[in-house]
């Protein structure tokens, strides 16, 4: 008899009612008496599990089944019975329960309530808990929603390199990759002896290569792993994470914001429709305001304010902040949340930041003091995306590269894009894990990655 996914039973229980079926999965909970017992079984095909009723008269190995612990794996054959009057809509009355692997008392996930800190130490098992089952299922659906949205909008998905010589985010925060034996005594690590003929790093972004593709294909996006070597132990930073980065030709800053708003609303609306069980669980157990906030984002017109106006507004409330603001200072998380939660009460775009606090590739505004940059701030987390209109003036771009002490030779091809058929173009990046934090209510990035890579954490 072929194994049936529990998800299919939920999709059409009437089709299987009264029929013999076969399911397999992991025991979420179990209790048994002398005559009969119950197993809550989940096979991973959906968030919900299914109740198995097993009776001593019908199960030859009843004594062993009645002793099963959480985490054990079993295969069950039995009859599906509809139970509309009960809490669960149906159950399986078992004729056979085959124990595939029984856990013992040392199984780490025995307690009903376990802290997130404890579960991080059991990262290889935590997907079996309801919390992480919901988070990783939402993560999967969110990835699909992004790809579907971008495909429907006519974007081409491109795969940019993981190895790069361009340290556009600052070489001190990048992982250097070497082909030499770094453990050799007195190793000099001569860059000229490297496989690629110079220093190479794990990429912090696919943006630069993405621009080259956008200036040929019009609208592209990258979606892949990126790396930062900063020794940061905050709840929002990891050393390995995924980034989704669109680049759009013939698009200015206003057009970029229009697209960002449409994409964020589209992805969240998709999740509200497809992950109802998971989001309701997160709303009940992780963040009670989650569903209200997501519906607000999906149905609000995003606000817009310039950096200069935002600073003036924040300065009037400086006594409320740990970090005081002045024009030219970066906006901290507490300021971002104040703007999005208290001032606007919804997502808000902040635009036209001082040139000195933004990257070299951003288009300089008239007057040269600010650049056409934009950050999207959302209630509950602060900055969700960061982007800009890209600089198309060869001389201005070269000047900024030199000002920041970057090496022109590392960007020769990027500069040449401004010489050979350049057009107005814009793009942004969204940290995928930060988006997952936002749509699940999780407050720590370590809880939305399977095996998080953070300082002193690379065990698995």
Buried (B, 14 or more C-beta within 10 A) or exposed (E): EEEBBBEBBBEEBEEBBEEEBBBBBBBBBBEBEEEBBBBBBBBBBBBBBBBBBBEBEBBEEBEEBBEBBBBBBBBBBBBBEBEEEEEEBBBBBBBBBEBEEBBEEEEBBEEEEBEBEEBBEBBEBBBBBBBBBBBBBBBEBBBBBBBEBBEEBEBBEBEBEBEBBBBBBBBEBBBBBBEBEEEEEEEEEEBEEBEEEEBBBBBBBBBBBBBBBBBEBBBBBBBBBBBBBBEEEEEBBBBBBBBBBBBBBEBBBBBBBEBBBEBBBBBBBBBBEBBEBBBBBBBEEBBEEBBEBBEBBBEBEBBBBBBBEBBEBBEEEEEEBEEEBEEEBEBBBBBBBBBBBEBBEBBBBBBBBBBEBBBBBBBBBEEEBBBBBBBBBBBBBBBBBBBBBBBBEBEBBBBBBEEEEBBEEBBEEBBEBBEEEBEBBBBBBBBBBBBBBBBBBBBBBBBBBEEBBBEEBEEE
